[in-house]
Amino acid sequence: MIIGVKSQHSIPEGNEETKLQNPFEIKPAMVFAIFFVALSIISILAQKTFGNSGLLILSAIIGVTDIDPFILSLVHHTSSIERVFVSAIIIAAMSNTIFKGIYFAFISKQLQKTTMIRYGIWAVLHLPLIIMN
C-alpha cells in the first residue's frame, strides 16, 4: 500500500465472521423451474398452433434469454428426438450467441468492432448445422 493512500477494501478483523452463501439456494432453482414449465407450455402451443415453423421462430426469440430451460423442455416432452428439435436448439444457440455479442459490444465500446466480428463469425458457423439438419 502506498503511504498516505487508504485501501478501498476493508480487511476483516479476526473476530468478524465471514458470511457464506449456500450454493443450493431455492430461489435460482425456482426461477429455472418456472422458466422450464413456461417454455414447455409455450413450445407445445407454438408447435401445435403454427407447426414446425412456429417452433423455429420461438427458438430464435428464446435466444435472448437462457436457452437451457428451452432445450430441456424440447427434449423432455418427446420420446424421440425429431429433426426440427435439433434445428430449434441450434437456432436458439445461434440467437443466444448473437445477443451475447450485442450485449458485450454495448459494454465494451473499445472492443465493439472486434466483438461484433467474432460473435458474428460464431453465429455464421451455426448456419451449416441448421442447413445440414
N, C-alpha and C positions, 0 to 999 in steps of 0.2 A: 504494500500500500504506500502511495506517495504521501509524504509528510504534509499535513495541512488539508488533505482531501479525505473526506469520510466515505466509507464504502456505503453503497446504497442497500446492500444486502445485510440484514442483521444476522449476527451469529447467535444461534440459540445457546443459552447458558446450560450448564449441566443439570439443573433441576427442572427444566421445562420438558414436557412430553411432546414427542412428535406425533402428529395425528396421521394415521394411516387410513387410506380409503380401501374399502372392500372391493376387489375386482369383480366380484359376483353380485353386484347390486341388482335389485329387481327392476329399477326404472329403465335402464337400457334394454333389458330383456322384454319388458312390456311394450316398449316402443317398437322393437323389432317384431313382436308378435302381432301388434296392431297393423303394422305395415304388411306383414305376411298375409293376414286374413283379408285386409282390404284389397291387396293386389291379387289375391286368389279370386275374390269375387269379381273384381273389375276385369281381370283377364278372361275369366269364363264368360262374362257378359259380353265383352268385346268380341270374342271369337264366335259366340252364338249369334250375336246381332249383326256383325259386319263380316264374319268369316275370317279367313286367314289374314287378309289384308288389314283388318281391324286390329288383330293381334300384333302384326308387324308395326303398324303405326303406333300402337300403345307402347311397344318396346322402345321405339325411338324417343317417345316422350318420357318414359321411365328413366332414361339415361341421365336425366337431370338430378335424380335422387340416387339413393343407394340401390344398386341392381341386385344385390344378394337376395332380398325377400322375393323379388320378381322371379328370379331364376328358380328358387326353391318352390315357389307357387306353381310354376310351369311343370316342373318335374314331379311334384307331389300328386297332382290330380290325374295322372295317367300311368298306365302300366307299361306302355311302350313309348319310347322317345320318337316323336314324329319330326320330319324334316323341318316343318315350319317352326317347331320349338327351337331347334338348333339355330335357324336363321334369326329368330326373335332374340335369342340370347346374344348372338354375335352383333346384331343391330343395337341392342341395349348397351353392350360393351363399347361399341364404336361411338354411340351417342354420349356415353359417360366420358370417354376419352376426349371428345370434342369439348364438352362442357368443362372438364378439368383444365384443358388448355386455355379456355376463355377465362376461367377463374384466376389461374396463375398469371395470365397476361395482364389482368387488371391489377393484381397485387404487385407485380414486378414490372414497373414501367421501363427499367433499364434493359430488361431481357425480353421485352414484348415481342420483337420480331423473331428472335431465336426460338422463343416458346411457341409461337404460332406455327413456325416451320416444323419444329419437332413433333408437336402434338398433331399437326396436320398430316405428317408422314405416317404416324402411328394410326391415325384414323383411316387413311387410304389403304393401309396394309390389311384392314379388316375386309375390304371390298372383295378380294379374290375368294375369301372364305364364304362370303354370302353368295357369290356367283356360283361357286362350285357346289354349293348345297342345293 
